[in-house]
Amino acid sequence: MLQKRLLFQASFMLLFGIVADVARTSPVMAAVGVAHGGLARSFTVTLNGPGDGSPGDHVCIGTEYNWTTSISGGTAPFTYNWEIDTDWLSSHGSTLSYTFSSEGWHSVTVEVYDATLSRDAVRHYVFAEYC
């Protein structure tokens, strides 16, 4: 009964887009197949670019930076959704070029779906400053 209720809750959250990273906060939800706040993952996405933990976590305002994705597994075709801070960007593929215009910490997120609607997402943080 508990598993049915958890599956219903997960389905409800997915249906209405209320999903937050439940796999990271709830081992029970992760155990019933909800990964990274979405459907069960069949692939892994890697985000390459500023904010990946290298010394380049600081970026200069007014300079264009690039992020690229690498995918391991999954079923093509893939759909990419990019977000800077809380703003979803218009259609982009597996790469993103972006120029920061304000000082401070910013997040760069890519959310990827494969043909089976499996999902994975990665977020980087960078500090933009005047250089």
trRosetta pair geometry for C-beta under 8 A, 3 or more apart (Angstrom, degrees):
i j d omega theta_ij theta_ji phi_ij phi_ji
1 4 5.8 -53 -151 35 33 111
1 5 6.4 32 153 -18 66 106
2 5 5.7 -56 -149 37 32 111
2 6 6.3 30 154 -18 66 107
3 6 5.7 -56 -146 38 32 110
3 7 6.2 32 155 -18 66 106
3 32 6.3 163 -149 -105 83 125
4 7 5.8 -55 -146 38 30 110
4 8 6.3 32 153 -20 64 105
5 8 5.6 -53 -149 36 31 113
5 9 6.4 32 152 -19 65 104
6 9 5.6 -51 -146 36 33 111
6 10 6.3 33 154 -18 65 105
6 28 6.1 -117 -124 145 148 108
6 29 6.5 -155 -172 -95 112 63
6 32 5.2 153 118 -10 124 164
7 10 5.6 -52 -145 38 32 111
7 11 6.2 33 154 -19 65 106
7 32 5.8 -133 -75 171 77 138
8 11 5.7 -55 -146 38 30 111
8 12 6.2 33 154 -22 65 106
9 12 5.7 -52 -146 35 30 113
9 13 6.4 29 155 -18 64 106
10 13 5.8 -55 -148 37 30 110
10 14 6.4 28 154 -17 64 107
10 22 7.5 -154 -111 83 89 160
10 29 6.2 148 -85 -146 113 97
10 32 6.5 -160 -20 99 153 123
10 33 7.7 111 150 75 166 83
10 34 4.8 -139 -138 -64 130 135
11 14 5.8 -57 -147 38 31 109
11 15 6.1 33 155 -23 66 109
12 15 5.8 -56 -146 35 28 113
12 16 6.4 -5 166 9 64 111
12 18 7.8 -17 126 41 78 122
13 16 6.6 -74 -143 52 24 89
13 17 8.0 -115 169 63 55 6
13 18 4.8 -100 -144 70 74 91
13 19 4.8 105 147 -78 108 74
13 22 7.4 71 116 -31 167 146
14 17 7.7 28 -174 -70 27 36
14 19 5.9 34 -87 -53 54 128
14 38 6.9 97 -114 -145 103 54
14 39 6.9 72 -124 -63 143 77
19 22 6.6 -84 -159 -8 80 110
19 34 7.8 -149 -141 -168 121 121
19 37 4.2 130 148 177 104 87
19 38 6.0 108 132 -77 161 55
20 25 7.6 10 110 16 102 138
20 37 5.6 -99 134 -117 15 127
21 24 4.4 3 144 25 114 116
21 25 6.3 106 102 -8 80 99
21 36 6.2 -39 -128 -155 83 46
21 37 4.5 -68 -91 -44 38 114
22 25 5.9 -74 -141 53 37 95
22 26 4.9 -26 -179 33 81 116
22 29 4.3 -48 144 105 117 160
22 30 7.4 -171 119 -52 77 70
22 34 5.5 -4 82 121 120 132
22 37 5.6 119 11 -99 76 62
23 26 7.1 -66 -103 59 17 72
23 29 6.2 -118 -83 102 49 100
23 30 4.1 93 -143 -91 78 97
23 34 5.7 -156 -65 111 90 74
23 35 4.8 48 -77 -136 158 39
23 36 5.5 -32 32 -38 135 30
23 37 6.6 -108 6 -34 91 49
24 36 7.6 47 -29 -107 98 48
25 29 8.0 20 75 37 72 130
26 29 4.0 56 98 13 120 109
26 30 6.6 166 96 -12 64 83
27 30 5.4 -54 -146 39 38 114
27 31 6.1 44 154 -27 68 104
28 31 5.7 -54 -151 32 30 114
28 32 6.9 15 156 -9 63 105
29 32 6.2 -62 -150 40 34 100
29 34 4.6 -45 164 56 93 127
30 34 6.3 -92 -91 69 34 71
30 35 6.5 69 -135 -93 78 63
33 39 7.6 -20 147 -172 96 54
33 40 4.1 -48 -172 -70 91 116
34 37 7.2 19 165 -118 101 13
34 38 7.1 163 -161 74 75 20
34 39 7.4 -67 -123 -121 58 18
34 40 7.1 -73 -81 -69 22 63
35 38 6.7 -35 75 63 61 71
35 39 7.5 -15 41 105 84 33
35 40 5.6 77 3 -135 110 41
35 41 4.3 -78 85 -12 150 100
35 119 7.7 174 82 75 87 79
35 120 7.5 -23 118 -96 114 75
36 41 6.6 63 14 -56 114 122
36 119 6.5 -137 83 111 114 94
36 120 5.8 89 35 -133 162 51
36 121 5.5 167 165 32 133 89
37 119 7.9 -73 83 106 69 133
37 121 7.5 -27 51 26 110 132
38 41 7.9 82 78 -66 100 78
38 118 7.8 113 118 -173 115 41
38 119 3.5 -30 109 63 155 140
38 120 7.9 -130 53 -65 131 28
38 121 7.6 111 -5 -13 131 109
39 117 5.6 73 12 124 162 88
39 118 5.4 -119 98 -117 113 44
39 119 5.4 107 40 10 84 97
40 118 6.4 -54 90 -123 57 97
41 44 6.9 61 165 -75 134 62
41 118 5.5 105 -135 179 35 111
41 119 6.8 -84 -92 71 76 45
41 120 5.2 66 -124 -72 121 99
42 73 5.9 -143 141 146 65 119
42 74 5.5 124 98 -97 89 55
42 75 7.1 12 98 -9 137 89
42 114 6.7 -87 66 42 107 147
42 116 6.5 25 23 62 145 136
42 118 4.3 -123 18 -75 92 173
43 71 5.6 12 167 -175 130 98
43 72 6.2 165 -163 83 78 49
43 73 3.7 -167 -109 89 71 91
43 74 2.8 -17 -49 -46 146 102
43 75 7.9 -145 -39 1 127 51
43 112 7.7 -77 93 109 122 123
43 114 5.8 102 11 -43 137 139
43 118 6.2 121 18 105 88 132
43 120 6.2 -117 90 -6 76 134
44 71 7.2 159 80 -153 45 54
44 72 4.8 -6 55 56 94 103
44 73 6.4 66 11 32 72 114
44 120 5.9 167 -131 -136 36 168
45 69 5.5 -25 -166 -162 103 115
45 70 7.2 146 -159 75 53 47
45 71 5.4 -21 -102 -100 71 77
45 110 6.6 -124 143 103 142 114
45 112 4.7 128 -66 24 151 141
45 120 4.6 164 10 97 100 120
45 121 7.3 12 56 -95 131 15
45 122 5.6 -135 100 -13 99 115
46 69 6.7 140 72 -160 52 59
46 70 4.4 -13 57 58 107 98
46 71 7.7 -163 19 -73 74 32
46 72 7.4 50 -14 -10 106 102
46 122 6.9 80 -140 -58 23 165
47 52 6.8 -163 100 -90 80 103
47 67 5.9 -6 -172 -175 96 115
47 68 7.7 153 -156 79 50 37
47 69 5.9 -27 -99 -101 59 73
47 108 7.5 170 171 111 145 104
47 110 5.5 158 -94 25 120 122
47 122 4.1 -169 -10 101 118 135
47 123 7.9 86 25 -51 158 7
47 124 5.8 -137 109 -31 134 114
48 52 6.3 0 -135 -67 42 153
48 67 6.7 154 78 -159 50 61
48 68 4.9 -19 61 63 106 85
48 69 7.3 179 16 -88 83 21
48 70 6.6 56 -20 -12 116 104
49 52 6.4 126 61 -29 38 112
49 65 6.4 113 -176 157 115 103
49 66 5.9 -138 -114 104 123 51
49 67 3.5 -100 10 -103 157 67
49 68 6.5 134 -46 14 105 62
49 96 8.0 -81 -18 64 170 92
49 108 7.3 -67 90 102 126 156
49 124 6.9 -165 79 32 88 169
50 54 8.0 -103 -127 61 43 101
50 56 4.9 -108 -113 131 78 103
50 57 6.4 134 -176 -116 81 29
50 59 5.2 36 -164 -65 166 116
50 65 5.3 -26 1 -174 129 147
50 67 7.4 -85 35 -76 70 92
50 108 7.6 89 80 11 87 149
50 124 6.8 136 104 140 56 141
50 126 4.8 40 135 -98 114 136
51 56 7.8 -69 -19 103 38 82
51 57 5.5 88 -97 -127 44 75
51 108 6.0 159 32 34 158 114
51 124 2.9 108 114 163 128 112
51 125 5.3 159 -145 58 115 30
51 126 4.3 -86 -66 -56 105 86
52 56 7.9 20 36 66 85 102
52 124 5.9 -43 -65 -115 54 130
53 57 7.3 25 -106 -66 12 116
54 57 6.9 166 73 -39 52 78
56 59 7.4 48 170 -75 80 75
57 125 7.2 22 -160 97 108 71
57 126 5.6 -162 -173 -122 57 63
57 127 6.3 48 134 14 85 89
58 126 7.0 146 -107 -171 18 82
58 127 4.9 -30 -110 71 71 97
58 128 7.8 147 -165 -93 59 21
58 129 6.1 -19 -168 18 106 115
59 63 6.7 -146 176 69 89 110
59 65 5.6 -54 -136 -47 138 148
59 100 6.0 108 101 15 124 134
59 126 5.0 25 -3 165 114 133
59 127 7.2 161 23 78 69 43
59 128 5.2 -31 74 -102 93 70
59 129 7.6 140 75 24 44 66
60 63 4.3 54 77 8 102 128
60 128 7.3 55 164 -154 6 72
60 129 6.8 -50 -113 73 48 62
60 130 7.3 48 -154 -154 76 22
60 131 3.6 -52 -117 3 116 132
61 100 5.4 -87 -114 99 64 92
61 101 6.3 85 -160 -134 100 23
61 102 7.1 155 -119 14 124 6
61 103 6.3 -56 -55 -73 137 69
61 128 5.2 88 -71 168 80 106
61 129 6.6 -118 -17 105 96 14
61 130 5.4 -33 33 -85 119 57
61 131 7.3 169 30 2 67 82
62 99 6.4 12 -150 -175 18 114
62 100 7.8 -56 -15 74 33 63
62 101 7.3 76 -68 -107 59 60
63 99 6.6 -179 84 -130 22 89
63 131 7.4 -6 -16 34 131 135
64 97 5.5 12 -179 180 113 102
64 98 7.0 154 -149 78 69 21
64 99 4.7 -49 -89 -71 64 96
65 97 7.2 168 83 -151 35 58
65 98 6.1 -28 61 65 82 72
65 99 7.3 139 11 -90 72 46
65 100 7.7 10 13 -11 118 94
65 126 7.9 162 83 -140 170 175
66 95 6.4 -8 -168 -175 100 108
66 96 7.0 158 -152 84 53 50
66 97 5.2 -23 -96 -97 78 74
67 95 6.7 166 87 -156 53 59
67 96 4.7 -1 54 55 100 98
67 98 7.6 0 4 14 105 109
67 108 6.0 174 -50 152 158 142
67 110 7.1 -165 129 -41 132 126
67 124 7.4 -169 -116 27 134 141
68 94 6.6 35 -159 135 69 88
68 95 4.8 -16 -104 -106 73 91
69 80 6.9 -165 6 -114 154 129
69 94 4.7 -115 48 -168 106 85
69 95 7.2 -142 9 -74 78 48
69 110 5.8 -140 -79 130 125 164
69 112 6.8 138 -170 -65 157 139
69 122 8.0 155 -119 37 97 129
71 74 5.8 -51 168 31 122 136
71 78 6.3 -148 -61 -76 167 160
71 94 7.9 -95 -19 -130 110 124
71 112 6.8 -146 -96 153 120 162
74 78 6.7 47 134 -86 145 108
74 114 3.9 -161 -170 -84 110 150
74 115 7.9 127 166 18 87 77
74 116 7.8 -153 -157 28 70 103
74 118 6.3 -146 -120 71 91 127
75 114 4.8 110 54 156 66 123
75 115 4.3 -84 111 44 104 107
75 116 5.2 77 39 -15 132 100
75 118 7.7 103 24 22 93 116
76 114 7.0 -71 -78 -152 23 93
76 115 6.3 35 108 -26 22 118
77 114 7.7 170 96 -156 31 57
77 115 5.9 92 40 -69 52 98
78 94 7.3 61 87 -82 128 102
78 112 5.5 -8 -175 -169 114 106
78 113 6.9 155 -158 80 62 44
78 114 5.4 -35 -101 -103 75 62
78 115 7.8 -74 -71 -34 43 69
79 112 6.9 153 76 -155 51 54
79 113 4.6 -7 53 57 104 97
79 114 7.9 -167 16 -82 75 16
80 92 6.0 -79 105 93 118 78
80 93 5.9 88 35 -176 139 25
80 94 5.8 -177 -54 -85 153 44
80 110 6.1 -29 -159 -163 96 103
80 111 7.5 136 -161 74 46 51
80 112 5.6 -14 -102 -102 65 81
81 88 6.4 -30 -178 -148 101 109
81 110 7.2 142 75 -160 49 51
81 111 4.3 -19 63 61 104 101
81 112 7.6 -165 23 -72 72 36
81 113 7.9 42 -6 -5 105 97
82 88 7.3 125 83 -158 49 59
82 89 4.5 -22 86 41 102 118
82 92 4.9 -2 2 47 133 137
82 96 5.0 133 -125 -89 155 141
82 108 7.7 -21 -165 -169 94 78
82 109 7.1 150 -158 85 47 58
82 110 5.6 -19 -101 -103 71 72
82 111 7.9 -163 -72 22 27 73
83 86 7.1 -14 -178 -143 114 19
83 87 6.6 157 -156 79 70 40
83 88 5.1 -38 -97 -96 86 57
83 89 6.8 -165 -91 -3 30 82
83 107 7.4 -1 111 108 95 99
83 108 7.6 157 85 -158 57 35
83 109 4.2 -8 59 59 103 107
83 110 7.9 -173 22 -76 73 30
83 111 7.3 40 -6 -8 110 105
84 87 5.4 -17 65 62 79 96
84 89 6.4 61 -1 -49 96 111
84 98 6.1 166 -80 -157 139 156
84 106 6.4 -6 -174 177 87 118
84 107 7.2 158 -160 83 40 58
84 108 6.0 -8 -107 -104 70 67
84 109 7.9 -167 -74 24 27 75
85 106 5.5 -68 -61 -147 92 81
85 107 5.7 117 -95 43 37 83
89 92 5.9 21 104 -15 121 123
89 96 7.3 108 61 -134 160 122
89 98 7.9 -105 -86 -92 154 120
92 95 7.2 -115 171 81 105 44
92 96 5.3 39 169 -94 156 84
96 108 7.4 179 87 -167 145 117
96 110 7.2 -157 -14 -82 132 111
98 108 7.3 -180 44 -114 151 120
100 106 6.1 -155 -115 -4 129 161
100 126 7.7 -141 -48 99 149 123
100 128 3.9 -117 123 -110 154 152
102 106 8.0 124 74 -68 90 120
102 128 6.7 88 87 86 45 137
103 128 5.7 -142 -124 100 37 85
103 129 5.7 55 -135 -110 97 49
103 130 6.6 -42 -85 -24 117 82
104 127 7.0 -88 161 -146 22 70
104 128 6.4 -1 49 53 42 88
105 125 6.0 -4 -168 -174 102 107
105 126 7.4 158 -149 85 56 35
105 127 5.4 -34 -91 -98 63 73
105 128 8.0 167 -93 15 14 74
106 125 7.1 159 81 -153 40 59
106 126 5.6 -20 62 64 90 83
106 127 7.7 152 16 -101 75 24
106 128 5.8 30 -2 -11 123 112
107 123 5.4 -10 -170 -171 111 110
107 124 7.1 152 -156 80 59 43
107 125 5.5 -32 -99 -97 69 72
108 123 7.0 153 78 -156 45 58
108 124 4.8 -13 59 60 98 95
108 125 7.7 -178 18 -82 74 24
108 126 6.7 27 -9 2 113 111
109 121 6.2 10 -175 -178 101 108
109 122 7.1 175 -146 89 59 42
109 123 4.4 -17 -97 -101 89 86
109 124 7.8 -175 -75 23 45 60
110 121 6.7 -176 93 -146 48 64
110 122 5.8 2 53 54 89 86
111 119 6.7 -8 -176 -163 91 105
111 120 7.8 178 -152 92 52 37
111 121 4.3 -14 -105 -101 72 107
112 119 6.9 154 83 -150 50 55
112 120 5.6 -11 59 61 98 79
112 121 7.0 170 16 -84 67 52
113 117 5.7 -15 -166 -136 114 44
113 118 6.9 150 -152 73 60 41
113 119 5.3 -23 -96 -94 74 78
114 117 7.3 -85 68 -13 60 12
114 118 5.0 1 36 52 107 93
